[in-house]
Amino acid sequence: MTGIQKEMIITMAAPKNIRLTADFDEWFPQGLYLVGELQPVTEYQSAEDKARNRPVRPRIDEVSNLPLFRGTFADPSAEKDREKSVTVEFACAYQPVPPQAVAGRCRFGRWCWRA
């Protein structure tokens, strides 16, 4: 080399189904507020499937083999508009039931998810 060292940076795609562990309070310091309902995630159903009255199948998590449920949450700690609404999918044996909203305080209930 001629006195200038060159760094080699290698980038690679993340493997499929990677799971990152993160502390809930680190990602959402002011909590999350459920907007709407928690719904089961279903597999795509074609027009042909609908015409044949085929049942809608729940989508199953590829790692845990548990059904998936989805909810939209408001993040009060988000700084950018595009980050104020977060869609979260849960892999659970049964449909999660959110806690009751506190009457008179807020129209959304604070969602405290503990594993």
Sequence and secondary structure as in RCSB ss.txt:
>XXXX:A:sequence
MTGIQKEMIITMAAPKNIRLTADFDEWFPQGLYLVGELQPVTEYQSAEDKARNRPVRPRIDEVSNLPLFRGTFAD
PSAEKDREKSVTVEFACAYQPVPPQAVAGRCRFGRWCWRA
>XXXX:A:secstr
  S            TT      HHHH TT EEEEEEEEE B    HHHHHTT    B B TTT  BEEEEEEE 
TT SSGGGSEEEEEEE SS        TTT SS EE    
